[in-house]
Amino acid sequence: QLQLVESGGGLVQPGGSLRLSCAASSSFFSVNTMAWYRQIPGKQREWVAAISTGGRLLYDDSVKGRFSISREVHSSTVHLQMDNLKPEDTAVYYCNRLGASPRDDYWGQGTQVTVSS
């Protein structure tokens, strides 16, 4: 059974940092480009960053230069280091394979990130 467990969210002031982690099933992790997504209530889930099995990095323009994605092969974990956070980064953050369907694919519970003074 697929496992995607996100953690590390919280409340932080603008300009602060958080590090998110996602523990995935090893079989799923080893063959997929992994990505982080975020969703604000009432809006569509959006992709923010991805990392291929070979380590190629992709970022949405809204987070480029502030967020950094990485993967730990030995623990099948994907991280998202978020620096210089802005109020507009407030959302529930999820991890999954790049291209996962919001409706047809399995998703974990996500982790809430709130950026507020």
HELIX and SHEET records of a PDB file:
HELIX    1   1 SER A   26  VAL A   31  1                                   6    
HELIX    2   2 PRO A   87  ASP A   89  5                                   3    
SHEET    1   A 4 LEU A   4  SER A   7  0                                        
SHEET    2   A 4 LEU A  18  ALA A  24 -1                                        
SHEET    3   A 4 THR A  77  MET A  82 -1                                        
SHEET    4   A 4 PHE A  67  GLU A  72 -1                                        
SHEET    1   B 6 GLY A  10  VAL A  12  0                                        
SHEET    2   B 6 THR A 111  VAL A 115  1                                        
SHEET    3   B 6 ALA A  91  ARG A  97 -1                                        
SHEET    4   B 6 MET A  34  GLN A  39 -1                                        
SHEET    5   B 6 GLU A  46  ILE A  51 -1                                        
SHEET    6   B 6 LEU A  57  TYR A  59 -1                                        
END                                                                             
